[in-house]
Amino acid sequence: MYCRGIKTREKIVSEFDLKPIAHVKLLNNKIIKSDTGNLLTDSYYCFAYKTKNAEEEYKTFFCGSHAADHFLELINAKRLPLFDPIRRIH
């Protein structure tokens, strides 16, 4: 889902139900392409979305922290904890 720009994100939130799914730290030297085509090199958010009041299944999209922060503000959701796959668990 293309989500570049304030007005675009506002339109998305008005048309779709969004759920933040994950905030993921990328492994060193790994890159993921956001749905806007930007290359994300540090971390990314994954959101699930579906048309409001529709019976369809959720789909997902990836975005960087700038767009994610705006989406979270628009849907009144808290930031998710960062999942770091190489962090040691004690």
C-alpha positions as CSV (number, residue, x, y, z in Angstrom):
1,M,0.0,0.0,0.0
2,Y,1.5,3.3,-1.0
3,C,1.5,5.5,2.1
4,R,3.8,8.5,1.3
5,G,2.5,11.8,2.5
6,I,0.3,13.1,5.2
7,K,-2.9,13.3,3.1
8,T,-2.3,9.9,1.7
9,R,-2.0,8.3,5.2
10,E,-5.1,10.2,6.4
11,K,-7.1,8.9,3.4
12,I,-5.9,5.3,4.1
13,V,-7.0,5.6,7.7
14,S,-10.4,6.9,6.6
15,E,-10.9,3.9,4.2
16,F,-9.2,1.0,6.0
17,D,-9.0,-0.6,9.4
18,L,-5.3,-0.7,10.4
19,K,-3.7,-2.8,13.0
20,P,0.0,-2.5,13.9
21,I,1.5,-6.0,13.8
22,A,5.2,-5.7,14.4
23,H,8.1,-3.3,14.8
24,V,11.2,-5.2,13.7
25,K,14.9,-4.4,13.8
26,L,16.7,-5.4,10.7
27,L,19.8,-7.5,11.0
28,N,23.1,-5.8,10.1
29,N,23.5,-5.1,6.4
30,K,19.9,-6.2,5.6
31,I,17.5,-4.0,3.7
32,I,13.8,-4.2,3.1
33,K,11.8,-2.2,0.6
34,S,8.8,-0.3,2.0
35,D,5.6,-0.2,0.0
36,T,6.6,3.3,-1.1
37,G,9.7,1.9,-2.6
38,N,12.0,3.4,0.0
39,L,14.8,1.2,1.3
40,L,14.6,0.6,5.0
41,T,18.0,-0.2,6.6
42,D,17.4,0.0,10.4
43,S,13.8,-1.1,11.3
44,Y,10.3,-1.2,9.9
45,Y,6.7,-1.5,10.9
46,C,4.3,-4.1,9.6
47,F,0.6,-3.1,9.5
48,A,-2.4,-5.3,8.7
49,Y,-5.3,-3.6,6.9
50,K,-8.7,-4.3,5.4
51,T,-11.5,-2.1,4.0
52,K,-13.7,-0.8,6.9
53,N,-16.7,-3.0,7.6
54,A,-15.7,-5.5,5.0
55,E,-15.6,-9.3,5.5
56,E,-12.3,-9.6,3.5
57,E,-9.1,-10.9,5.1
58,Y,-6.4,-8.6,6.3
59,K,-3.5,-7.8,4.0
60,T,-0.2,-6.4,5.2
61,F,2.2,-3.6,4.3
62,F,5.6,-2.4,5.5
63,C,6.7,1.1,6.2
64,G,9.4,3.1,7.9
65,S,9.2,4.7,11.3
66,H,8.1,8.1,10.1
67,A,5.0,6.8,8.3
68,A,4.4,4.3,11.1
69,D,4.5,7.0,13.8
70,H,1.9,9.0,11.8
71,F,-0.4,6.0,11.3
72,L,-0.1,5.2,15.1
73,E,-1.1,8.8,15.9
74,L,-4.1,8.6,13.4
75,I,-5.4,5.4,14.8
76,N,-4.7,6.3,18.4
77,A,-2.4,3.4,19.0
78,K,0.8,3.1,21.0
79,R,4.2,2.3,19.5
80,L,5.0,-1.4,19.5
81,P,8.2,-2.6,21.3
82,L,11.1,-3.2,18.9
83,F,11.7,-6.8,18.1
84,D,15.4,-7.3,17.7
85,P,16.1,-10.8,16.5
86,I,19.7,-10.8,17.7
87,R,19.0,-9.5,21.2
88,R,19.9,-12.0,23.9
89,I,17.1,-13.3,26.1
90,H,18.2,-14.0,29.6
